[in-house]
Amino acid sequence: MSDDMYLNAQKAADYTGLSRQRIYQLAEDGLIGRRIAGYWVFTPDELDTYKATPKSKGGRPPKTDSTPAL
């Protein structure tokens, strides 16, 4: 893979529509990116894969009916 296939954090943020801080968080969590010479770098393919992965919306789980059925 040539060097022009790598994106820095700011370009990765622009590419994905995420903030640069979020890109760094995902990289620190090991979900995207790799370090080369002390810098985080990202490939468009891995960013596309991350964006296509379904994510939990978070929040409170839905209520379940706790009344016993008769």
C-alpha positions in Angstrom: 0.0 0.0 0.0 1.5 3.4 -0.9 1.7 6.3 1.4 -1.0 8.3 -0.4 -3.5 5.6 0.7 -3.1 6.7 4.3 -5.1 9.5 5.9 -4.1 11.5 9.0 -6.6 12.0 11.8 -8.0 15.3 10.3 -8.4 13.9 6.9 -10.0 10.8 8.4 -12.4 13.0 10.3 -13.3 14.9 7.1 -13.8 11.6 5.2 -16.1 10.1 7.8 -17.9 13.2 9.1 -16.8 12.4 12.6 -14.8 14.8 14.8 -11.0 14.5 15.0 -11.3 13.7 18.7 -13.7 10.8 18.0 -11.3 9.4 15.4 -8.5 9.5 18.1 -10.9 7.7 20.6 -11.7 5.0 18.1 -8.0 4.6 17.3 -7.1 4.3 21.0 -9.9 1.7 21.4 -8.2 -0.3 18.7 -11.2 -0.1 16.3 -9.4 1.8 13.5 -6.0 3.0 12.5 -2.4 2.1 13.2 0.6 4.0 14.4 3.4 4.6 11.9 6.4 6.6 13.1 4.4 7.8 16.1 1.5 9.1 14.1 -2.0 7.6 13.7 -2.8 6.8 10.1 -6.0 5.4 8.6 -7.0 3.8 5.3 -10.3 4.7 3.5 -11.2 0.9 3.5 -11.1 0.6 7.3 -13.0 3.8 7.7 -15.7 2.6 5.3 -15.8 -0.7 7.2 -16.2 1.0 10.5 -19.0 3.3 9.2 -20.9 0.3 7.8 -20.8 -1.6 11.1 -24.1 -1.4 13.0 -23.8 0.4 16.3 -25.9 0.4 19.4 -27.9 3.6 20.0 -27.3 3.3 23.7 -29.8 4.6 26.2 -32.2 2.9 28.5 -33.5 -0.6 27.4 -37.2 -0.8 26.5 -39.7 -1.6 29.2 -41.0 -5.1 29.3 -44.4 -6.1 30.5 -43.8 -7.5 34.0 -47.5 -8.5 34.7 -48.0 -12.2 34.7 -50.2 -13.6 32.0 -53.4 -15.3 33.2 
